[in-house]
Amino acid sequence: MTESKELDTIVANNEYQHIHLLLSNRVSLIVADLEVLKASVYKSQLSNSDKQRIIESLVALEPTLEHKPLYYSVSKTSPNWKNTLKDLNDEIDTMQKSGKFDEFIEDMKKQCYKFNKAA
């Protein structure tokens, strides 16, 4: 659709700019990872109430365009990097086999997006 000019595109410099374009009605939709967008808002200097308002206003369309797996990285300059990498991979494997991996990820997301009542 973009190649045939049925859909106009705007290039944004970062996820937070994507959000700003969307919430200011300068664009109708954005193509981005919803969790990355939420993390960008969470890391911003906005008040907690503004962060929560923005995060609650973001909605992912279904079905997703594409799923890209994420990977952990361990620097080879770190002491014991091979052991660290093996430990990570072993733990992920154990959690996946027990069915706890997805639950763990969801719990971590919830912790990330909790907002302090004070701000």
Secondary structure, 3 states (H helix, E strand, C coil): CCCCCCCCCCCCCCHHHHHHHHHCCCCCCCCCCHHHHHHHHHHCCCCHHHHHHHHHHCCCCCCCCCCCCCCCCCCCCCCCHHHHHHHHHHHHHHHHHHCCHHHHHHHHHHHHCCCCCCC
